[in-house]
Amino acid sequence: MSWVFGPGNVKIKKDLKKKDRRRPITVFVSGCYNRVHRAHICMLRWARTLGDRLVIVLTHDAHNRKPNALPAAQRLRALRALGLADKVIVGARQDFPAVLRRERPDIIVLGYDQKMPDAATESSARRLGVRVVTLPWSPGKEEHHACRSLLW
């Protein structure tokens, strides 16, 4: 099931809490994060409000084909330095569903321009009962965050 984030969807966390939870609600976001900008920061903060733990999964170098691609080690340091996530990891080279199975998120948050990477990931998320939330567009893509000194 996919949700579009909005005022009515803030109840996601409450709905998950009602299910006699014995563990914290884990929110999962993924992406390249080659250049962290204000829109990324906004998205990560929104994602954090949906659960108790935020896990950022960085795209593996093998799949980071953007012109401004940075090595995963650099991106990992930069995202960890922001202090917004409880855990920052690099995704698997071949098997993103394996990362889902290992981390067992309750919610996957997608940016307005993101989609699930492939059918296998969608299928794994469905089998695990993971909710998918799409956040709306927010301004700031053109403004790189002050942590850029960590990125370059």
Steps between C-alpha positions, in 0.01 A plus 500: 500500500637842409407821676559859405610697803271774616319624810267198497789253489667605823290226657732234352718500810196480727357210298827309524527574874154350559622158383644395840850593385793346681757682291545855376349605168779504243484742208714427198617751238741439217673696229832610358549815712793617288435862586292549812266794455224665699228285340685186617520639853128581492415150374714332767342707775150416375591132477629506856163619631333185367682263734741444783812405299621640170721285278659655191613257230745651256499376143789262439781645285416247226158666456596863564529608138438871541750741343594642841531157665708480815643183655278331758755551778483877450121505487483279809719740702298801390160350586621372835641846580154654455377304801148457358501120480544226754678290242658572160605206284597427140254284311584162354663485160253251354222432749310797643224270632766336720555839667124524562491152652800575721386843624125413515361852461138580573488794259688583181502869417541608139569848373252657260713387203588153627346160442577153627820382329361178353226237518701282740525787747128575469420134555727477807348814649151363447591162658656677800192722541702819448302818437626723220459875545576755227589846626407811302745724319676757713724788393874503553650265243712785366644577845769263619518449875781641714641148535636530146849532645457138611390395154773649284 
